[in-house]
Amino acid sequence: MDAAILSSAPFLAELSDEERATIAPYAAEVRVVEGKCLVAEGDYSYDLLVVEVGEAEVTRGGERVAEVGPARSSARWACSATRPAMRRSPRGAR
C-alpha cells in the first residue's frame, strides 16, 4: 500500500513519512460488501481496521454499541470491550 494513503487516518497522519513507509508493506486495502462480518464477537483479531469509506457497526451481545466511520480505527472498540466486538459493514465499507 502507498504510505501516503495511510495519512488519511488521523492517528497514522501523526507519524513521520518514514514511519508510515515502514508500516505500508503490512497494510492492505480490502473492500467489504454490505453486511459482511469483519470480526465476530469472541474471536481474536490481530488486524487493525481503518474504515476509509462507509461505516462499520460495532455490536456487543447483539446490541449496537458504536459505528466506526471513515478514517477511524477499530482498535479503540476492540480494546475497550471485555471480549472482541462484532463489526459489520452496514453500508459497504472499504
C-alpha positions, 0 to 999 in steps of 0.5 A: 500500500502507498504510505501516503494513503495511510495519512488519511487516518488521523492517528497514522497522519501523526507519524513521520513519512518514514514511519508510515513507509515502514508500516505500508508493506503490512497494510492492505486495502480490502473492500467489504460488501454490505453486511459482511462480518469483519470480526465476530464477537469472541474471536481474536483479531490481530488486524487493525481496521481503518474504515476509509469509506462507509461505516462499520457497526460495532455490536456487543451481545447483539446490541449496537454499541458504536459505528466506526466511520471513515478514517477511524480505527477499530482498535479503540472498540476492540480494546475497550470491550471485555471480549472482541466486538462484532463489526459489520459493514452496514453500508459497504465499507472499504 
